[in-house]
């Protein structure tokens, strides 16, 4: 009997799947001596290990059987109540779906709202993980021009016809670090409603402000016209793999069905631990320590860029979050710079990874939260040296 060497036939949608450029770059950063500004990883200094150790003991002692059993797909009731109560507009806990990280939220939204050929609108640039999550559903992804204040509403008006939704990160956006202004938020919600265009608002970084909180969320201004996503990864720990989606009743049942098909439910044990940690107002004490740390690291990177970078390199000043956005001189492309930078002992993410189309080859994302101030000073000096050498 002849046995074929490869009996597997892949689904056509797998052609649309692609690897994360960032994850590939992170493999490079594992080399000894590499200073990485590449990953979107929270600083492990912020992880509340002692609090989770106590929560683990408490959960197992008080509700061990429930924590280790299958559970409702919607999520642990007390956690859904905490999420709903923490939002700045009235949300019924029944509208809260606990997800296995906010990345799963993107996947579920894609499955429920996107058909092959559906038009999905995104900012320019946008979050790479969203592009990856939506890609297997085979949408037509359309970039909407964006500036320092957010989405360009005139360009949105030209492109929104038959759009399924607009995906936006208004607060300390990944990758640019920019924050949408209050005026632009108000105008965007009004324009989107007039166009009949739903908004998918992703807010993993909104609590990480440095001097003042960002303006109010988009979704709270028109709850029936938006889906809101949040995460515990940036304020507690990413290894928990817990996020949430706030959805209007019109689509919540289908998101729940997609969740059931994907993984039945997010880890019961982890959900209970988060509730145990958060019950005594822990986040109100903990998050300010993250802000203080990240602000100091941002300031160190801004100072190093000012001190070291050659003429023609520009960058922004984010008001919070984990990233800043830089642009190289005319004729210098970030993809070409990366291997030279790695040779100098420093890594970053070329900005082209974050564009749905018409990528800016001179752009790059720098993360300032996982490197120490000393590493930031050494790494930015090395990066500047690599730029000069091109």
N, C-alpha and C positions, 0 to 999 in steps of 0.2 A: 504493500500500500504506500502510495506517495503522499507524504504529509507536506502541505505548503509551508514555506518558511515563515510567512506572515499571514495568518488567517483573519487578521483584524481589519475591518473597514470602519474608518473614522467618520463620524457625522460631519456633514458639510459645515456646520457652525464652528467646528474646531479650527477651520481656516481663519476665523476671525479672532481666535484667542492668541494672546501674545504674552511674552514674559515681561515682568516689570524691569525696566531699565535700572531702577533704583536698587532692586534686589540683586541684580547682577553686579552693580557697582559695589554693593555692600560686601560681596565676596572679596573684592580687591582690598577693602579696608580691613579685612581680617589679617592682612599681612603685618608682621611685627613692624612697629615704627611708623605706621601710617596714621596721620591725623585726619579724622574724617569730619567734613562739613556736609556729608552726603545724606545720611539717613534722617528720616523724620521720626526719630526715636526720642521719647521723653528721657530726661536725665534719670538714671537709676537712683541718684541722690534723693529724688522726690518720693520714692516708693515707701509707703508707710508699713514697713515690714513688721514692726512690733505690734501695731494695731491689728494687722491681719493675723498674726499669730494668736492674739487674744480672741479675735473673732472666730477663728477656726475652732478653738477649744470650746467657745461658747455655743457655736452652732451645733457641733457634734454632741455636746452634752445636753442641750435643750431640745434639739430637733434633728438628731442624727438620721433617723429613719426617713424623715421627710426630705432631708437634704440629699440623701443618696438614692432617692426613688425617682422614677419618671414623674413629670409634672405637666402642668398646663402649658400649651404652646404659646399663649399670650405672655407668659412670664409670671413671676412670683408676685402675688397681689400687693404685699406691702412695698415692694420695690416700685411697682407701677404707680402706687399712690405717692411715693416720695418724688418720683419724676414729675408727675402731674402737678404736685404742689409747688415744685421748684421753678416752674415756668412763669413768665411774667404776664400771661393771659390765662383765662379760665379754660382748663382742660379736664375733661372727664377721664379718669383712669382707664376707662374702657377704650379710649382712643390710643393708649400707650401699648406698643408692641416691643417687648424686650428682644433684642437681636444678639447674635453671636458676633459682637463687634459691629461698628457702624458700617464696615465693609459689607457685611451680610445685608444690611439695610439697602445699600445700593443695588445689590444683586436681586433682592426681592422686588424693589421698585422697577428694575429693568424687566423682570419676568412678567410683572403685572401690567405695565404701561407701554411696553415697546413691542411692536410687530416688525417683521422684516421690512425695511424701507421707511419706517417711521422717522419723522424729523425730530431730533432731540437737539435743543439749543444749549450751548455752554458758553461760559466766559472765555476770554482770551487773555492769558492761558488759563488752564483749569487743572483740577486734580487728576493725576495720572490714574489713580485707583478707580475713579469713576469711569473713565474711558475704558479701562479694562473690564469693569463689571458690566457695562452696557454692551460691549462689543459682541458677545455671543448672541445677543438678541438681534443683531444685524440692523442697527438703526442707520439712518443718515445723520451723522453728527455735524452740526453747523455751528461754527464759532461766531459769536457776537462780539464786535469790537468793544473794548473796555479801556478805561483810563484810570487815573489814580483814585477817582471817586466811585468807580464801579462800572456796571454795564452801561454802554452807550445806548440810550433809549431810541434815538433815531435809527440806528442800525438794527436794533431789536424790532422796531416797527416794520422795517423793510424785509426782515427774515422770518417773522413769527408765523406767517400764514401756515395753517395746518400743523403747527408744532405740537407735539405731545406734552412737552413741559420744558421749562428752562431750569437748568441745574446751576445753583449759585452757592458760593461760600462767602457770605458778607463780612465775616470777622476774621482778620489776620490770615487771609487766604493762603492756602497751600496751592501754588508755590510762592506767590509774590509777597506775602505778608501784608498786603493792602487791606484796608477796611472801607467798606461802603459808607458814604456819608449819610446823615439823616435825610438831607434833601433828596438824594438819589434813591434812598429806600422808599420814601413816601411816593415819589414819582414812579418808581418801578412797580410798586404794588398797584397803583392806580392804572398804569398803562397795561400791565399784565391782565388785570381784571377786564379792562375794556377790550382787549384782544381775545379774551377767553382762553388765556394761556396759563395753565397751572405752574406753580413754582415749587421746586424741590430745593429746600434750604438745608444745607449741611453746616453744622456748627460744632465741630469738635474742639475748637480753640477759643471759644467766646469767653470763657472764664479766665483766660491767661492774659488779661490786660495789665498794662504797666502803671499808667498814671490815672486813667479814667475808664470806666466801662464803656463798651461800644453802644451805639444806638439800639433801640428795641428791635427784636426780630421781625422779619418780614411776615412770617406766618401768623403771628398774633394780630396783624392788621386785617387779614382776610383769611380766617381759619379754614373756610370751606374751599379756598382756592390754593391751598398749599400743603405740602408735606414737610415736616421738620425732623431733622435727624440730630442726635447727640451721642456722646460717648463717655464712658468712664475711663478710657485709656489715658487721657492726658491729665486727669485730675487725681486718679488713684493709681492704676497700673494697667498697661496694655495686655499683660499676660492673662488677665481675667477674661478677656474677649467678651466684653459686655458693652452693648450700645442700646439705642432705642430709636423707634420711629413714632412720631405723633402724626396720625393720619385722620382725615375726615371720614365720617361714617360711610361715605359713598364708595370708598375703596378699601376700607379696613378689612372686611371679610375676605377679600381676595388676597390681600397681603398675608393674612393669617393662614389661609390655605397654602400659599406658597411657602410659608415658614414651616408648616407641618410636613410638607413634602421634602423640605431641605434637610431638617435635622430634628424634627419633632419638637424640641424646645432647647433653649440655651441652658447651660449647666445650672442645675438647681442649687448645688452647693455654693457656687460662686455668687449667685444672686443673693442667697441668704447671708453670706459673708459681707457683701457690700452693705446690705441693710444694717447688719450688726455694727459695722464700722461707722456708718453715717448717722445712727440714731441719736447721738448726743451732740449733734452740731459740729462734727469733726471737720467737714469740708470748710466751714467758715473759718476755722483756725488753720487748716492745712494749706488751702489754695494760696493765701497771701505769701506763704513761704516759697511756693513755686514761683510766683510773680517776682518776688525779690531776687531770687537766684537767676531767673531768665533775663530780667532787666539788666542785671550786672553783666551778664555774658553778652547781651546785645550791645551794651555800651562799650564793652571791651572790643568787640568785633568792629563796631563803627570807628572807634579810635584807631585800631590797627589798619583798617582800610584807608583812613585819612592819612595816616603816617606812611604807609608802605606803597600804595598803588600808584602805578605810572599814570601819566596824563591820558585821558580818554576813557578811563574806567569810571563808570557811574554806578550808584546804588541808592536804594531807598532807605527810609528810617521807619520800620514797622512800629506800631503803637502797642504791640502785644504778640502773642503767639511764639513761633519757633523758627521762623525763616525770614531772610531778607533776599531781595532780588537784585542782581547785579548785571551790568551790561559791559561787554568788552569793547575795546577800540575798534574802529572800522577795519575790516579785513581779518580780524581775529575771531575764529570760530571756537566755541566752547568744546565741541566734540574733539577737535584737533588739540586743544589745550589739555584735556583730561589726562592722556597718557604722560605728557610732559610734567604735569603737576604731580602725578603719582610717582614719577621718578624723583621728584623733589620731596616726596613724603607727605603729600596732602591730596585729598579727594573731595570732589563736589559733584553735583548733578547738573549736566548740561540742560539748559532750559527747553531744548527742542522736544524733550520727552513729554512736556505738559501741553502741547498744542494739538488740537484736532486737525488743523491744517495751517498752512502758511506760517510755519514756525520761524521764530527769530533765532538764527544760528549764533548770535552774539550773546545770548542771555544765559544766565546760570543761577541756580538756587544754592544758597548757603544756609545751613542750619547752624545755629549758635548755641544750642542747649546741651549738647552732650560733651563738648570739649571744655576743658578748664580754661581759665583766663590765660595761663601760661601757654597752653596748647594753641589757643586762638592766636596769640602773638606770634608764635613760631610758625603756625600754619599759614596765616595770612602773608607773612614775610616770604615764605616759600612759594606761595601762589603768585605773589607779585614777581618773584624772580622767574618763575616759569613763563609768565606773560611777557616779560621783557625779552626772554630768550627766543620767542617765536618770531 
